[in-house]
Protein backbone atom coordinates (compact mmCIF):
# COMPACT_ATOMS: atom_id res chain seq x y z
CA UNK A 1 0.00 0.00 0.00
CA UNK A 2 1.12 3.54 -0.61
CA UNK A 3 0.46 6.69 1.32
CA UNK A 4 -0.91 9.78 -0.42
CA UNK A 5 -0.29 13.32 0.80
CA UNK A 6 -2.50 16.29 -0.12
CA UNK A 7 -2.42 20.02 0.58
CA UNK A 8 -3.93 21.24 3.86
CA UNK A 9 -6.75 23.33 2.34
CA UNK A 10 -8.43 23.83 5.75
CA UNK A 11 -5.20 25.31 7.14
CA UNK A 12 -5.80 23.29 10.35
CA UNK A 13 -9.02 25.28 11.04
CA UNK A 14 -11.51 22.55 11.96
CA UNK A 15 -14.50 24.69 12.94
CA UNK A 16 -17.39 25.49 10.63
CA UNK A 17 -20.27 27.95 10.95
CA UNK A 18 -22.77 26.18 8.66
CA UNK A 19 -23.71 22.62 7.84
CA UNK A 20 -22.05 20.88 4.88
CA UNK A 21 -19.40 23.61 4.65
CA UNK A 22 -16.42 21.46 5.67
CA UNK A 23 -15.92 17.78 6.28
CA UNK A 24 -13.33 15.34 7.45
CA UNK A 25 -12.82 11.89 5.95
CA UNK A 26 -11.28 8.74 7.37
CA UNK A 27 -10.18 5.98 5.02
CA UNK A 28 -9.28 2.53 6.33
CA UNK A 29 -7.81 -0.26 4.22
CA UNK A 30 -7.93 -3.82 5.56
CA UNK A 31 -6.17 -6.75 3.90
CA UNK A 32 -8.41 -9.81 3.64
CA UNK A 33 -7.95 -13.23 2.05
CA UNK A 34 -9.49 -12.11 -1.27
CA UNK A 35 -7.62 -8.80 -1.52
CA UNK A 36 -8.39 -5.54 0.22
CA UNK A 37 -11.43 -3.98 1.93
CA UNK A 38 -11.63 -0.17 1.86
CA UNK A 39 -14.00 1.75 4.15
CA UNK A 40 -14.61 5.49 4.28
CA UNK A 41 -16.55 7.78 6.64
CA UNK A 42 -17.15 11.49 6.01
CA UNK A 43 -17.99 13.66 9.04
CA UNK A 44 -19.48 17.17 8.90
CA UNK A 45 -17.28 19.45 11.04
CA UNK A 46 -20.21 21.48 12.45
CA UNK A 47 -22.67 18.74 13.44
CA UNK A 48 -20.01 16.04 13.97
CA UNK A 49 -22.41 13.62 12.27
CA UNK A 50 -21.44 11.05 9.65
CA UNK A 51 -22.79 12.43 6.36
CA UNK A 52 -21.39 9.87 3.95
CA UNK A 53 -19.37 6.73 3.57
CA UNK A 54 -18.86 3.52 1.71
PyMOL Python script that loads the backbone (N, CA, C, O; Angstrom):
from pymol import cmd

cmd.read_pdbstr("""\
ATOM      1  N   UNK A   1       0.836  -1.183   0.000  1.00  0.00           N
ATOM      2  CA  UNK A   1       0.000   0.000   0.000  1.00  0.00           C
ATOM      3  C   UNK A   1       0.873   1.235   0.000  1.00  0.00           C
ATOM      4  O   UNK A   1       1.982   1.224   0.533  1.00  0.00           O
ATOM      5  N   UNK A   2       0.370   2.295  -0.597  1.00  0.00           N
ATOM      6  CA  UNK A   2       1.124   3.538  -0.605  1.00  0.00           C
ATOM      7  C   UNK A   2       0.341   4.620   0.104  1.00  0.00           C
ATOM      8  O   UNK A   2      -0.887   4.579   0.176  1.00  0.00           O
ATOM      9  N   UNK A   3       1.061   5.572   0.618  1.00  0.00           N
ATOM     10  CA  UNK A   3       0.460   6.689   1.322  1.00  0.00           C
ATOM     11  C   UNK A   3       0.387   7.888   0.376  1.00  0.00           C
ATOM     12  O   UNK A   3       1.315   8.133  -0.395  1.00  0.00           O
ATOM     13  N   UNK A   4      -0.715   8.628   0.436  1.00  0.00           N
ATOM     14  CA  UNK A   4      -0.911   9.784  -0.425  1.00  0.00           C
ATOM     15  C   UNK A   4      -0.983  11.027   0.454  1.00  0.00           C
ATOM     16  O   UNK A   4      -1.672  11.036   1.474  1.00  0.00           O
ATOM     17  N   UNK A   5      -0.281  12.057   0.061  1.00  0.00           N
ATOM     18  CA  UNK A   5      -0.288  13.317   0.799  1.00  0.00           C
ATOM     19  C   UNK A   5      -0.965  14.383  -0.050  1.00  0.00           C
ATOM     20  O   UNK A   5      -0.733  14.462  -1.256  1.00  0.00           O
ATOM     21  N   UNK A   6      -1.806  15.207   0.584  1.00  0.00           N
ATOM     22  CA  UNK A   6      -2.495  16.286  -0.124  1.00  0.00           C
ATOM     23  C   UNK A   6      -2.282  17.600   0.624  1.00  0.00           C
ATOM     24  O   UNK A   6      -1.883  17.601   1.789  1.00  0.00           O
ATOM     25  N   UNK A   7      -2.548  18.708  -0.046  1.00  0.00           N
ATOM     26  CA  UNK A   7      -2.419  20.015   0.577  1.00  0.00           C
ATOM     27  C   UNK A   7      -3.435  20.195   1.705  1.00  0.00           C
ATOM     28  O   UNK A   7      -4.537  19.652   1.643  1.00  0.00           O
ATOM     29  N   UNK A   8      -3.067  20.947   2.722  1.00  0.00           N
ATOM     30  CA  UNK A   8      -3.932  21.240   3.855  1.00  0.00           C
ATOM     31  C   UNK A   8      -4.807  22.447   3.519  1.00  0.00           C
ATOM     32  O   UNK A   8      -4.491  23.570   3.914  1.00  0.00           O
ATOM     33  N   UNK A   9      -5.905  22.223   2.792  1.00  0.00           N
ATOM     34  CA  UNK A   9      -6.749  23.330   2.340  1.00  0.00           C
ATOM     35  C   UNK A   9      -7.542  23.962   3.476  1.00  0.00           C
ATOM     36  O   UNK A   9      -7.988  25.101   3.343  1.00  0.00           O
ATOM     37  N   UNK A  10      -7.733  23.255   4.593  1.00  0.00           N
ATOM     38  CA  UNK A  10      -8.429  23.833   5.751  1.00  0.00           C
ATOM     39  C   UNK A  10      -7.490  24.638   6.631  1.00  0.00           C
ATOM     40  O   UNK A  10      -7.943  25.307   7.560  1.00  0.00           O
ATOM     41  N   UNK A  11      -6.199  24.590   6.364  1.00  0.00           N
ATOM     42  CA  UNK A  11      -5.199  25.313   7.143  1.00  0.00           C
ATOM     43  C   UNK A  11      -5.356  25.031   8.636  1.00  0.00           C
ATOM     44  O   UNK A  11      -5.210  25.926   9.468  1.00  0.00           O
ATOM     45  N   UNK A  12      -5.659  23.761   8.963  1.00  0.00           N
ATOM     46  CA  UNK A  12      -5.801  23.291  10.351  1.00  0.00           C
ATOM     47  C   UNK A  12      -6.920  24.004  11.112  1.00  0.00           C
ATOM     48  O   UNK A  12      -6.932  23.976  12.343  1.00  0.00           O
ATOM     49  N   UNK A  13      -7.861  24.641  10.408  1.00  0.00           N
ATOM     50  CA  UNK A  13      -9.023  25.283  11.043  1.00  0.00           C
ATOM     51  C   UNK A  13     -10.197  24.311  10.919  1.00  0.00           C
ATOM     52  O   UNK A  13     -10.808  24.204   9.856  1.00  0.00           O
ATOM     53  N   UNK A  14     -10.512  23.605  12.005  1.00  0.00           N
ATOM     54  CA  UNK A  14     -11.511  22.545  11.957  1.00  0.00           C
ATOM     55  C   UNK A  14     -12.837  22.963  12.572  1.00  0.00           C
ATOM     56  O   UNK A  14     -13.539  22.127  13.141  1.00  0.00           O
ATOM     57  N   UNK A  15     -13.195  24.235  12.472  1.00  0.00           N
ATOM     58  CA  UNK A  15     -14.500  24.691  12.940  1.00  0.00           C
ATOM     59  C   UNK A  15     -15.253  25.267  11.746  1.00  0.00           C
ATOM     60  O   UNK A  15     -14.670  25.916  10.878  1.00  0.00           O
ATOM     61  N   UNK A  16     -16.548  25.020  11.722  1.00  0.00           N
ATOM     62  CA  UNK A  16     -17.393  25.494  10.629  1.00  0.00           C
ATOM     63  C   UNK A  16     -18.568  26.253  11.220  1.00  0.00           C
ATOM     64  O   UNK A  16     -18.968  25.993  12.355  1.00  0.00           O
ATOM     65  N   UNK A  17     -19.127  27.198  10.455  1.00  0.00           N
ATOM     66  CA  UNK A  17     -20.271  27.955  10.950  1.00  0.00           C
ATOM     67  C   UNK A  17     -21.575  27.616  10.232  1.00  0.00           C
ATOM     68  O   UNK A  17     -22.615  28.196  10.543  1.00  0.00           O
ATOM     69  N   UNK A  18     -21.535  26.686   9.275  1.00  0.00           N
ATOM     70  CA  UNK A  18     -22.768  26.185   8.658  1.00  0.00           C
ATOM     71  C   UNK A  18     -22.595  24.714   8.281  1.00  0.00           C
ATOM     72  O   UNK A  18     -21.482  24.227   8.080  1.00  0.00           O
ATOM     73  N   UNK A  19     -23.721  24.032   8.194  1.00  0.00           N
ATOM     74  CA  UNK A  19     -23.708  22.618   7.840  1.00  0.00           C
ATOM     75  C   UNK A  19     -23.180  22.419   6.425  1.00  0.00           C
ATOM     76  O   UNK A  19     -23.342  23.280   5.561  1.00  0.00           O
ATOM     77  N   UNK A  20     -22.552  21.283   6.204  1.00  0.00           N
ATOM     78  CA  UNK A  20     -22.053  20.883   4.883  1.00  0.00           C
ATOM     79  C   UNK A  20     -21.052  21.871   4.286  1.00  0.00           C
ATOM     80  O   UNK A  20     -20.868  21.900   3.069  1.00  0.00           O
ATOM     81  N   UNK A  21     -20.406  22.679   5.126  1.00  0.00           N
ATOM     82  CA  UNK A  21     -19.396  23.610   4.652  1.00  0.00           C
ATOM     83  C   UNK A  21     -18.035  22.932   4.577  1.00  0.00           C
ATOM     84  O   UNK A  21     -17.303  23.097   3.601  1.00  0.00           O
ATOM     85  N   UNK A  22     -17.699  22.163   5.617  1.00  0.00           N
ATOM     86  CA  UNK A  22     -16.424  21.461   5.670  1.00  0.00           C
ATOM     87  C   UNK A  22     -16.648  20.064   6.234  1.00  0.00           C
ATOM     88  O   UNK A  22     -17.545  19.838   7.046  1.00  0.00           O
ATOM     89  N   UNK A  23     -15.825  19.149   5.790  1.00  0.00           N
ATOM     90  CA  UNK A  23     -15.925  17.784   6.285  1.00  0.00           C
ATOM     91  C   UNK A  23     -14.555  17.176   6.482  1.00  0.00           C
ATOM     92  O   UNK A  23     -13.543  17.683   5.999  1.00  0.00           O
ATOM     93  N   UNK A  24     -14.557  16.086   7.199  1.00  0.00           N
ATOM     94  CA  UNK A  24     -13.330  15.337   7.449  1.00  0.00           C
ATOM     95  C   UNK A  24     -13.601  13.891   7.040  1.00  0.00           C
ATOM     96  O   UNK A  24     -14.678  13.358   7.305  1.00  0.00           O
ATOM     97  N   UNK A  25     -12.633  13.265   6.404  1.00  0.00           N
ATOM     98  CA  UNK A  25     -12.823  11.886   5.947  1.00  0.00           C
ATOM     99  C   UNK A  25     -11.773  10.979   6.567  1.00  0.00           C
ATOM    100  O   UNK A  25     -10.625  11.375   6.772  1.00  0.00           O
ATOM    101  N   UNK A  26     -12.185   9.774   6.856  1.00  0.00           N
ATOM    102  CA  UNK A  26     -11.284   8.738   7.375  1.00  0.00           C
ATOM    103  C   UNK A  26     -11.371   7.554   6.425  1.00  0.00           C
ATOM    104  O   UNK A  26     -12.459   7.044   6.155  1.00  0.00           O
ATOM    105  N   UNK A  27     -10.243   7.126   5.929  1.00  0.00           N
ATOM    106  CA  UNK A  27     -10.180   5.980   5.024  1.00  0.00           C
ATOM    107  C   UNK A  27      -9.391   4.876   5.711  1.00  0.00           C
ATOM    108  O   UNK A  27      -8.289   5.109   6.209  1.00  0.00           O
ATOM    109  N   UNK A  28      -9.952   3.681   5.738  1.00  0.00           N
ATOM    110  CA  UNK A  28      -9.285   2.529   6.334  1.00  0.00           C
ATOM    111  C   UNK A  28      -9.203   1.415   5.307  1.00  0.00           C
ATOM    112  O   UNK A  28     -10.203   1.069   4.678  1.00  0.00           O
ATOM    113  N   UNK A  29      -8.020   0.855   5.137  1.00  0.00           N
ATOM    114  CA  UNK A  29      -7.805  -0.258   4.216  1.00  0.00           C
ATOM    115  C   UNK A  29      -7.424  -1.486   5.028  1.00  0.00           C
ATOM    116  O   UNK A  29      -6.488  -1.450   5.828  1.00  0.00           O
ATOM    117  N   UNK A  30      -8.159  -2.577   4.815  1.00  0.00           N
ATOM    118  CA  UNK A  30      -7.929  -3.817   5.556  1.00  0.00           C
ATOM    119  C   UNK A  30      -7.622  -4.922   4.555  1.00  0.00           C
ATOM    120  O   UNK A  30      -8.385  -5.148   3.616  1.00  0.00           O
ATOM    121  N   UNK A  31      -6.501  -5.608   4.759  1.00  0.00           N
ATOM    122  CA  UNK A  31      -6.170  -6.746   3.901  1.00  0.00           C
ATOM    123  C   UNK A  31      -6.985  -7.957   4.346  1.00  0.00           C
ATOM    124  O   UNK A  31      -7.012  -8.305   5.527  1.00  0.00           O
ATOM    125  N   UNK A  32      -7.649  -8.593   3.380  1.00  0.00           N
ATOM    126  CA  UNK A  32      -8.406  -9.810   3.639  1.00  0.00           C
ATOM    127  C   UNK A  32      -7.918 -10.886   2.678  1.00  0.00           C
ATOM    128  O   UNK A  32      -7.103 -10.618   1.794  1.00  0.00           O
ATOM    129  N   UNK A  33      -8.417 -12.097   2.854  1.00  0.00           N
ATOM    130  CA  UNK A  33      -7.948 -13.232   2.045  1.00  0.00           C
ATOM    131  C   UNK A  33      -8.139 -13.005   0.544  1.00  0.00           C
ATOM    132  O   UNK A  33      -7.316 -13.453  -0.256  1.00  0.00           O
ATOM    133  N   UNK A  34      -9.205 -12.320   0.155  1.00  0.00           N
ATOM    134  CA  UNK A  34      -9.485 -12.111  -1.269  1.00  0.00           C
ATOM    135  C   UNK A  34      -8.972 -10.777  -1.795  1.00  0.00           C
ATOM    136  O   UNK A  34      -9.322 -10.386  -2.908  1.00  0.00           O
ATOM    137  N   UNK A  35      -8.158 -10.076  -1.030  1.00  0.00           N
ATOM    138  CA  UNK A  35      -7.620  -8.804  -1.520  1.00  0.00           C
ATOM    139  C   UNK A  35      -7.619  -7.738  -0.444  1.00  0.00           C
ATOM    140  O   UNK A  35      -6.928  -7.861   0.567  1.00  0.00           O
ATOM    141  N   UNK A  36      -8.398  -6.687  -0.668  1.00  0.00           N
ATOM    142  CA  UNK A  36      -8.392  -5.540   0.223  1.00  0.00           C
ATOM    143  C   UNK A  36      -9.816  -5.015   0.411  1.00  0.00           C
ATOM    144  O   UNK A  36     -10.609  -5.011  -0.531  1.00  0.00           O
ATOM    145  N   UNK A  37     -10.135  -4.577   1.618  1.00  0.00           N
ATOM    146  CA  UNK A  37     -11.428  -3.978   1.932  1.00  0.00           C
ATOM    147  C   UNK A  37     -11.175  -2.527   2.314  1.00  0.00           C
ATOM    148  O   UNK A  37     -10.431  -2.254   3.257  1.00  0.00           O
ATOM    149  N   UNK A  38     -11.788  -1.594   1.589  1.00  0.00           N
ATOM    150  CA  UNK A  38     -11.634  -0.167   1.864  1.00  0.00           C
ATOM    151  C   UNK A  38     -12.937   0.370   2.460  1.00  0.00           C
ATOM    152  O   UNK A  38     -14.016   0.122   1.920  1.00  0.00           O
ATOM    153  N   UNK A  39     -12.840   1.098   3.560  1.00  0.00           N
ATOM    154  CA  UNK A  39     -14.003   1.746   4.154  1.00  0.00           C
ATOM    155  C   UNK A  39     -13.711   3.234   4.306  1.00  0.00           C
ATOM    156  O   UNK A  39     -12.569   3.635   4.530  1.00  0.00           O
ATOM    157  N   UNK A  40     -14.753   4.043   4.181  1.00  0.00           N
ATOM    158  CA  UNK A  40     -14.610   5.489   4.279  1.00  0.00           C
ATOM    159  C   UNK A  40     -15.779   6.059   5.071  1.00  0.00           C
ATOM    160  O   UNK A  40     -16.918   5.625   4.896  1.00  0.00           O
ATOM    161  N   UNK A  41     -15.504   7.032   5.942  1.00  0.00           N
ATOM    162  CA  UNK A  41     -16.547   7.776   6.644  1.00  0.00           C
ATOM    163  C   UNK A  41     -16.241   9.259   6.479  1.00  0.00           C
ATOM    164  O   UNK A  41     -15.099   9.690   6.644  1.00  0.00           O
ATOM    165  N   UNK A  42     -17.281  10.042   6.149  1.00  0.00           N
ATOM    166  CA  UNK A  42     -17.146  11.485   6.013  1.00  0.00           C
ATOM    167  C   UNK A  42     -17.969  12.139   7.113  1.00  0.00           C
ATOM    168  O   UNK A  42     -19.153  11.838   7.266  1.00  0.00           O
ATOM    169  N   UNK A  43     -17.349  13.035   7.883  1.00  0.00           N
ATOM    170  CA  UNK A  43     -17.987  13.656   9.037  1.00  0.00           C
ATOM    171  C   UNK A  43     -18.083  15.162   8.803  1.00  0.00           C
ATOM    172  O   UNK A  43     -17.089  15.805   8.464  1.00  0.00           O
ATOM    173  N   UNK A  44     -19.293  15.730   8.986  1.00  0.00           N
ATOM    174  CA  UNK A  44     -19.482  17.170   8.901  1.00  0.00           C
ATOM    175  C   UNK A  44     -18.843  17.822  10.123  1.00  0.00           C
ATOM    176  O   UNK A  44     -19.095  17.389  11.248  1.00  0.00           O
ATOM    177  N   UNK A  45     -18.018  18.857   9.928  1.00  0.00           N
ATOM    178  CA  UNK A  45     -17.278  19.450  11.037  1.00  0.00           C
ATOM    179  C   UNK A  45     -18.140  20.298  11.971  1.00  0.00           C
ATOM    180  O   UNK A  45     -17.711  20.573  13.092  1.00  0.00           O
ATOM    181  N   UNK A  46     -19.336  20.723  11.559  1.00  0.00           N
ATOM    182  CA  UNK A  46     -20.206  21.482  12.452  1.00  0.00           C
ATOM    183  C   UNK A  46     -21.048  20.551  13.315  1.00  0.00           C
ATOM    184  O   UNK A  46     -21.046  20.666  14.541  1.00  0.00           O
ATOM    185  N   UNK A  47     -21.770  19.625  12.678  1.00  0.00           N
ATOM    186  CA  UNK A  47     -22.675  18.744  13.438  1.00  0.00           C
ATOM    187  C   UNK A  47     -21.971  17.541  14.032  1.00  0.00           C
ATOM    188  O   UNK A  47     -22.510  16.893  14.929  1.00  0.00           O
ATOM    189  N   UNK A  48     -20.773  17.228  13.547  1.00  0.00           N
ATOM    190  CA  UNK A  48     -20.006  16.038  13.972  1.00  0.00           C
ATOM    191  C   UNK A  48     -20.778  14.739  13.679  1.00  0.00           C
ATOM    192  O   UNK A  48     -20.581  13.726  14.351  1.00  0.00           O
ATOM    193  N   UNK A  49     -21.648  14.785  12.679  1.00  0.00           N
ATOM    194  CA  UNK A  49     -22.410  13.618  12.273  1.00  0.00           C
ATOM    195  C   UNK A  49     -21.792  13.021  11.007  1.00  0.00           C
ATOM    196  O   UNK A  49     -21.238  13.741  10.177  1.00  0.00           O
ATOM    197  N   UNK A  50     -21.894  11.707  10.871  1.00  0.00           N
ATOM    198  CA  UNK A  50     -21.440  11.054   9.646  1.00  0.00           C
ATOM    199  C   UNK A  50     -22.429  11.410   8.536  1.00  0.00           C
ATOM    200  O   UNK A  50     -23.627  11.160   8.665  1.00  0.00           O
ATOM    201  N   UNK A  51     -21.929  11.992   7.453  1.00  0.00           N
ATOM    202  CA  UNK A  51     -22.790  12.430   6.355  1.00  0.00           C
ATOM    203  C   UNK A  51     -22.597  11.600   5.089  1.00  0.00           C
ATOM    204  O   UNK A  51     -23.323  11.771   4.110  1.00  0.00           O
ATOM    205  N   UNK A  52     -21.614  10.699   5.116  1.00  0.00           N
ATOM    206  CA  UNK A  52     -21.394   9.866   3.952  1.00  0.00           C
ATOM    207  C   UNK A  52     -20.390   8.766   4.262  1.00  0.00           C
ATOM    208  O   UNK A  52     -19.698   8.805   5.279  1.00  0.00           O
ATOM    209  N   UNK A  53     -20.325   7.819   3.397  1.00  0.00           N
ATOM    210  CA  UNK A  53     -19.367   6.735   3.570  1.00  0.00           C
ATOM    211  C   UNK A  53     -19.617   5.626   2.587  1.00  0.00           C
ATOM    212  O   UNK A  53     -20.618   5.611   1.872  1.00  0.00           O
ATOM    213  N   UNK A  54     -18.688   4.698   2.566  1.00  0.00           N
ATOM    214  CA  UNK A  54     -18.860   3.524   1.709  1.00  0.00           C
ATOM    215  C   UNK A  54     -18.002   2.413   2.243  1.00  0.00           C
ATOM    216  O   UNK A  54     -17.985   1.319   1.678  1.00  0.00           O
TER     217      UNK A  54
END
""", "prot")
cmd.dss("prot")
cmd.show_as("cartoon", "prot")
cmd.util.cbc("prot")
cmd.orient("prot")
